[in-house]
């Protein structure tokens, strides 16, 4: 009986190990439990590989010129860097700065205004938006089904050569779920594998005093919606979450972005109005516009000396995760698309 129990336990552990080994997603040590439901869409290497191919393929756009990666470049923390607002087909210009994509399994609402409430639905917005990819889902499915590459990849990932909207969106989610950033200097310090410099340590203390209520460790955001005192752009007239809820109490509320990899994710804010970290810090010390919906956390002015601003910046740079930014498993699948061209 005793040996039977041991064998059962060993079998459970082996199954768990095999499931972990075959998964394309991992949870960093001491991180909170993800909110994404992996039972509905478990990540697999084949699913993530398919999602990666789709993420980089402009076939998803109406004129085959824009891919997801056009606005979400790996080397800039999966956002864009050369302009304030996103660009789409036909040189169209969007109305917001594209969010940086990382640690999405810990988020339940997406886009700056929370218009999408599930990761599996997120890709619908850019694919169908007329100023982004400008395509319809039926047209995308037809193109993918006719391709020489994708039916076999869908079969490998989902057991069927049929390209469906459900599988398309789930594959994209699986790839995006693998975009876990948890290997910065900050993470090494938290694991007692490195130490902050005196300047970084002081910056960390100042950060915890002034910033952590909204940018909570270890994800460096609560992913809630706040009015951060940014005056509305008079051209865009973007009032954030109120557009979705139609509730005046949500006026000028935008999703709190993560600060991870902030060194690489400029420009900043929902409209990309700031190009440098020091401009963002200056906003919080002297640029807050008070209104009825201003976040409670910002009702009391943030006071920083010039040296303290430099120290906080030094700490923020410890959130850079170069393993994430240059991970070949997240980059353009060159070999796969070369095979596609040769065929």
N, C-alpha and C positions, 0 to 999 in steps of 0.2 A: 504493500500500500504506500509506504513511504517513498519507494523508488518511483511508483506511478505518479505521485504528486510532483516529484522532482522533474520527471519527464514532461509533465504538463506545463510546469513553470518554464522549463527550458524551451518548450515549443512556443509558448507565448512570447518569451523574450526574443527568440529567433524570428518570429513573425514580425515583432515590433522593429527589430533591427533591419529586416529585409524591407519593411515598409519605409523606414527612414532612409535606407540606402537608395531605394527606388524613387524617393521623393525629390522634387527639384526645389523644395522650400525648406528653410530651417528657422528655428526660433533662437535668437541669441540668448545666452545665459543671463538670467535675472531680468529678463524683459517681461512685460505683462502678456497675458494670453491674447492672441489675435482675435479680432471680432469677425473675420471672414469665416464663412462656413465651408470648411474643406470637405465635409461629407457630401455636399452637393456637387463640388467640382474639385476633386483631389488632384493635386499637381503631380505630374509625371514627367520624366525627361522628354518623352515623345510629345506630350502636350505643350510643354514649355518651348521645345524646339519649333513646333508649328507656330506657336504664338510669336516667337522671335522672328520667324520668317515673315509673318504677316505684318508685324510691327514695322519692319524695314521695307516693305514692298509697296511702292506707289500704286499698285494695282487697285488698292482700296479707294483711290480717288477717281473722280469722273474722267479726268484727262491723263491719268497715270503720271502725274508730276509731283504729287505730294504724298508722303508717307507719314505715319505716326512720328517717325524719327526726325522728320523735317522740323517739327517744333519741339521735339524732345530728344536732344542729342546727349548721348552718354557722357561725353567729355565735359559737358556743362551741367552735370547732375540731372540729366534728362529733362532739360528745359532749353529754351533758345537763349542766345547771348548777344546777337548782333542788332536787335531792334527791341523796342519797348512792347509792341503788340504783335500777336501772332500773325503770320502770313499764310495765305492759302492759294487755291488754284486761281489762275488768271491774274496773279499779282494782287489779289484782294487782301485787304488788311482787316484783321479782327478787332475786337473791342477790349481784349484783355491780354495780359502777360500770361504765357502758358505756365501752369504750375510745374514744379520739379516733381518727378516721379520717383518715389522710394518709400519703402516700408508701408506699402498700401494695404497689407493684411490687417493693419491696426487702425484702419480708417473706415468709417461707415457712410460718410457723405463726401461727394466729390464735386470738383469745380469750385471756383471762388465763392459762389453763392449757394452751394449745396444742392444744385438742381438735380443731381443724380444721387440716388440713395443706395446704389449697389455697384460694386466694381464690375460685375458682369454686364451691366448696362452702360458703363461709361463710354465705351468706344462708339456707341450709337450717335452720341452728340457730335463729335468731330467728323465722322464719316458722312453724316447727312446735312451738316451745316453748310449753307450755300457759300459762305466766305472761308471755309476751311477745306474739306475734301469734296463737298458738293455732290455726293453720290447717293444712290439708294441701295438699301440692303439687297433687294432682289437682283439688281444689276451686279453687285459685288459677288453674290453667290453664283451667278451665271458665269462670270469671268473666271472665278476660282475653279468651278466645276469643269470648265473647258481647258484649263491649263494642264500641262503635262506633269507639273510638279505636285500640285496640291492634293488631288484625290488620294494618292498613295500616302501622303503625310496625314491626312484626316483618318484614313483607315488605321494607320499605325497608332495614332493618338486616341481614337474613339471607336475603333472596330468597324468602321463603315467608310466606303469611298464617297458616300453622299455628303456633299458640302451643305450644311444647314446653318441657319442664323444662330442657333443655340451653340453649335460647336465652334463657329467662328468667334463668338464673343467669349466663350469659355477658354478657348485657346489663347486669345489675347490676354485674358485675365491671368492664366497660368504663367505666362511669361512675365507680366508685370508683378505678380506675386513673388517672383524670384529676385526682384530688385530690392534686396535687403542691404542696407548700409549700416554696418556695425563694427567697422574695423578702423576707426579713426584713432588719433593719439588719445583723445578723451576716453575712448573705450579701453585702450591699453592701460591708462591710469586707473580707471575703475576696476580693472582686473589685477591691479598691483603689478603690472608688467612694465610700467614706465612712470615717470614723475613729471609734473608740471614744472616749468621754470617759475621763479618767483613772480614774474610779471603775469604769466598765465594763471597762476594760483590766485593772485589778487583779482584778476579779471573774472575768474570763476566765482569768487566770493561776491563780487559786485553784481555779476549776472544773477546769482541766486537771490540777491537782495532786490533787484530791480526788474528782472525779466522772467523769472521762473514760473510765475503764476499763469502766464499764457504759454510759455515755451517750456513745458514740463519735461524733465528728464525721464527716461533715456531717449524718447522720441523727439524731444525738443519742440513739442506742440501738444496742446490738448485737442487739436483739430475741431475746436468749437468756433463759433462766429462772434466776432467782436468789432466794434467801431474803434479803430485805433487813432482817431483824431485826425485822419487825413482829409483835407478839404476835397470835396467832390470836383473832379475835372469838369470844367464848364463846357467842354466840347463833347466828351463822352456821356456826361450826365448819368454816370453809373452809380446807382444807390444800393448795389449789392443784393443781399438776401431779400430785401423788401420786394424785389421784382418777382421772386418765387412765391413768397408767402402773402404778399399784398397787405402786410401788417406794418403800419408806420413805426412800430417799435423795432423793426428790423432794418430801418433806414441806415445806410452806410455800414452795415455789418458785413464783413468778409471773413472767409475761413482763415484761421491762423496757420500760416505756413510753417513747416519745419525749418529749423536753422541748420540742420545737418548739411554739410557741403556748401554752406553759404558763400564761401570763398569763390566758388565756381558758378553760382547760380544767378548772378546779376543779369539783367536789371531787377530791381526789387519793387515790391508792392504789386497790387492787382493790375495796375496800369503801367508798370515798369518805369515809373517816373524817376527813380533814383538809380544811379549807376554804381555808387560806391557805398561800402558799409558805413563810412563816416557820415554820409548824408542821411542814412537811416537813423543813426544814433542822434544826429542833430535834430531830426524831426521829433524824436521822443523827449529831448531836453528843451527844445525851444519852438517847435513847430506845431504842437497840438492845437487843434481847433475844437473848442468845447461846444457840445450840442447835447440835446436831450438823451441821445442814445450812446454817448461816449462811454466806453468801457469803465466799469468801476475801478479797475486796476490802474487806470490812468487819470483818475480824478485828482490824485496827489501828484504834483510835478516831479519828474525824474531830475535829480540834480547830480551832475557829473562834472568833475574838473577835466581839463584837457588831458591830463595824464591818466585819469581813470577811463576816459574814452579810449585811449590807446591800449590800456590794459584789457578792457572788455574785448576789443578787437583781437588782441593777441589770443584771448581764450577762444573766441569764435573760430579762429583759424585752426584750433585743435580739433574741430569737428569735421575737418576735411578727411575724407576716406578715399585715398588713391587706389586702394584695392578695388573699390566699388567703381570708381570713375574709369578705370582701365582694365576691368575684368573682361577677358576675351569672350567669356560665355554670355556677356550682355551686348557685345558689339555686333556690327553688321556681319551676317553669316556668309562671308565671301565664298567659301567653298561650295555651299549649297546653291548660291545663285550662279556661280560659274558652271556648275553641272546643268542648271536650267538653261543657260545660254548655249551650251554645247549640244543640248538635245534639240 
